[in-house]
Amino acid sequence: MSFPILRLVAQRILLGLVLLLAVSVLIFAGTQILPGDVAQAILGQSATPESLANLREQLGLNQPAYIRYFHWLGGVLTGDLGTAMSSGQDIATSIKERLWNTLFLAFWAAIVAIPLAITLGLIAVRYRDGWVDKLISGVALASTSFPEFFIGYLLVFYFAVQHQWFPAISTVYDGMSFGERLQAIALPAAALTLVVLAHMMRMTRAAILNVMQSAYVETAELKGLSASAVIRKHAFPNAIAPIINVVMLNLAYLVVGVVVVEVIFVYPGMGQYLVDHVTKRDVPVVQAVGLIFAAVYITLNIVADIAAIVANPRLRHPK
């Protein structure tokens, strides 16, 4: 790698770390201003003032906020995410399996969405301004107007209730075969795919059309190359950088944006775990899951920026 690329990569990583630190402050502050009393939520309405005071002292709730923040941050940096107030279980242990479930779901949604979006984008460019392009673009625009929960409920109604091809509740557990797991995540993966597909397809189309206006593409057309050859050999390779950037950003959304989909399908992932403990006002769990989501999102954004930098020929081959 050349020095300009290394410098830009280092800047992106440093900026990401600063941003993650700022997000950790916001997450901690946000959980501190939530309505209600943590001690009251744990002990119930019948708790005596003495027991509430003892629990607050035990949990460190009487300490200043900045001391509690640095104590929490120090634990995170050493791999200690704390203990769930509602169950007494170690948060890191509870999150481990659920994080794997979320990544498994996001991975298979990405496996379907990315090649399909790029293929549809290429087809739309090949037949631009024709009925095929208008059909693909119209369906994409329509799908972006529907929120995740609406798409999820439609899939449940048609494929689970009407035809009973897939389960309405995506239950996964140890001992399931690979095929059973795929069948269990089919509907939530389809919902996530439909959510990100339209955006990736439209950005792929826009990136290639932007390159199609370049002089070297016009030269290739004047040489008599077919439209498909021009797109495949000249336009698409030079549009890779923005396409990679869009793909990585949508991967970040797939991992972080699973909360609604997991709740709809009662899928035992990070999103469902977060919602369950928000209702219990389990602050340590909310903080831990929120920070993990933020770290994944920021990391994938950094990877997207680095991929775009590395794919830029002007930086790879400086004059």
N, C-alpha and C positions, 0 to 999 in steps of 0.2 A: 504493500500500500504506500502511496505517496504521502508526503508530509501534510498537504492540505486536507486529505481524507482523514488521516489520523487525528488532526486537530479538530475537525468538525465532529468526528465520532466522540472524542473526549468531551467536547462541549455539550453534546446531546446527553451523554451519560451523566455528567455533572449536573446539568439542568434537571434531569430526571430525578436524581437523588435529592436535590433541593426541593423539587415539587412534591416528592413523596413525604419529606419531612413536614412541609407546610400542610399537606393533606392529613398527616397524623395529628397535627395540632387541631385542625378543624373537626376531625372525627372525635377526638377527646372532648373538645369544647361542646360539640353538638350533643354528645351523650350526657354531659353534665347538666345541660339546661332542659333535658326532657322532663315533662311534668310528672309529679308523683314522687314518692319516697322509696328508694331501693329497699331499705330495711323493712318498711311497711309491706312492700310487695312480697318479700320473702316470708315474713312472720305472719302476715294476715292482719285483718282488721281487729282481731281480738287480742293482739299483742299489748303487753303493758308498756308504759313509758320507760321503765327500767330495762326491760329486755330490748327495746328498740335502741336505747342509748348504748347498751353493751354491744349490740351487733354493729352499730355505726362505728364504734371504737375498734371493733375486731376487723372490720372491713377497711379501716383507714379513712372513712368518710369525713372524719373531723379534721383531717389534715388539709392544709391549703391546696388549691387546685394545681398549682405549678409543681408542688412536691409529688402529688399523685401522678401527674403527667410524666415526670422524669422517672419515677419508679416503674410506671407501666412501660415506657419506652425502653428502659434498661432491660426489663424482662423480655420484651419482644426481640431485642438485639441478641439476647442469649438463648433464644428459642423457647422462652417461657411465656406462653400466651395467657396464663392465668387459669383460674378454676371457674367453671360455670356456677353461678349463684343458685340457680334453680335446681340443679342436679348434683352438684359437688364433684362432677367429673372433670378430668383434665381436658381443657379446650383443644390443645394440640392433638391429643389422641382422638377426640371426637371429630375433629375437622379432617383428619387424614383420609379416612375412607370417603367422606362426603366430597372432599376436593377431587378425589379420583373419579367419583361418579360424575361430577360436573364436567371435568376435563374429558371424560369418555363421551359424554353427550355432545359437548362442543366440537370434539374432534370429528365425530361422524357427521355432524351437521356441516362442518367445513369441507369434509371429503366430498360431499354431494354438492354443496353450494358453489364452491370456487370454480371447478371445471365447468359446471353448468352455466354459471354467470359469464365466464369468459367466452364459452362457445356461443351463447345467445348474443353477446356483444359483438362477436365477429360476424355472426349471421346478419345482425341488424346493420352493420357497416356494409357488408357485401351487398345487401339489397336496400341500401339507404333510400329513404323517401318513397319506397315501394310499399305494397300492402303488408309484406312480411315485417318490414321495419316498423310500420305503424302499429301492427298487431302486437309485436313484442313490446314496444314502448308503451302502448296503451295498457296492456296487462300489467306491466311494471309500475306504471303510475297509479293504477287502481290498487295494486297490492300495498303500495306504500301508505295508502290512506287508511288501512285497517291496522289497529293496534294488535299487539301480540295476543292479548286475552281473547279478542274476537276471533282471530285465526285459530287459536287453540280450541275454542268451544265449537267452531265449525268442524274441525277435524274430529273432535270427539263425537259430535252428533252424527256425522256421516259414516266414519270408519269404525267407531266403537258401538254406537247405539243402533244405527240403522242396519249396518251389515255385519257387525261383530267380527271384523277382520283383525282388529288389534285391541288390546286392553285399554280401557279408559283411564285406569290408574297405572302408572308406570312403576311397578314395584320391582326392585332389584335386591338381591341378597347373595350371600356367599353360597357357593355350590351351584349357581346357575351356569348352564352351558353358554358358550359364546353366542350361539344362535338365539337362545332364549333372551339373552341381554339385548341383542339387536332388535328382537321383536318388541321387547318392553319399551325401548326408547324410540321406536319408529315414529310415533305421533309427536312427541316433544321435539325430536330432531327435525321432523318435517315442518313444524311450526317455526323453529329457529331458521331453517333454510329459507322459508318463504319470506321471513322478515328481512334477511340480509341480501337475498338474491337480487331484488330489484335495484338496490343502490349499487351493488357491484357491477351489475350488467350495464346500467346507464353510465357509470363512470368509465367502464371499459370502452363503451361505444364512443363517449366523448373524447377520451384520450387518443384513440385510434383516428377519429375524424380530425382531430387537431394536427396529428402527424401527416394525415393525407393532404394537407394544404402546403406541405413543404416542397421545395424546389426539386429535391432528389426523387420524390414520389412522382411528381409531374413528369420528370425525365424518364422514369421507368415506364410510365403510361405511354409516353410518346414513342418509346422503343417497341411498343406492341405487346407488352406483357398483359396477360389477362387480369381482370379485377381481383380474382382470388389470389393470383401469384403476387400481385403488388401488395395486397394486404398481408399475406403470409410471409413474404421475404423482406419487405421494406417497412411497411407501416407498423405491424405488430411488434417486431423486435425493438423498434425505436420508441414504442409506447410502453415498454415493460416497466420503466421506473415509476410512473404514476399509477400503473395498474397494481404493482406490488404494494405501493403505499396504501391504496384503497383496500386491498385484500387484508393487509395486516391490521388496519384500523377496524375492519369488520370482524376479524378474528378476536380483537380485543372486546368488541361488542358482544360476540357470541359467548365469551366467558363471563363477562360482567352482566350482560343483559338477560341471563337465564332466570332471574328471580321470578318474574311473572310466569314464565313457562313452567318452571318447576312447581310453583304453587298450584297452577291449574291441574297438572298431571300428578300431583302429590309425589313428585320424584325426589328421592332422598339425596339431594345435593346441597351445595352451599347456600343456594337461594332459599330453599325450604327451611334449612337450618337457621338462617338469619331471621326469616319471618316468624318462625316458631318462638324464637327467643326475644324478638322485639315485643311480642304480645306479653311475654313474661317479665319484661323490663330487665332482662339479664344483660347488664351493661358490659361486662367483660367479653361476652360472646359477640355482642354487636360491634364492639371496638375491634376485636380480632378479625372477624369476617370482613368488616368494612375496610380494614387496612390491607387484608389479603387481596380483596377485589381491586383496591386502588393500586397495589403493587403490580398485579397482573396487567391491569390496564395501562399503567405508565410504562412497564417493561415492553409490552407489545407495541406501544407508540414509539418507544426508542428504537426498537428493532425495525419498525416501518421507516423511520427517518434514516437509520443507518443503511437499510436496503436501498432507499432512494438515492442516498449519497453515493454508495458503491456502484449503483447502476448508471450513474451519470458519467458519460464518456469524457466530458470536459474536465472532470476531476480525476478520472482514472489516467488520462493522458494529457497532463498540463503541458502547455507550450514552454 
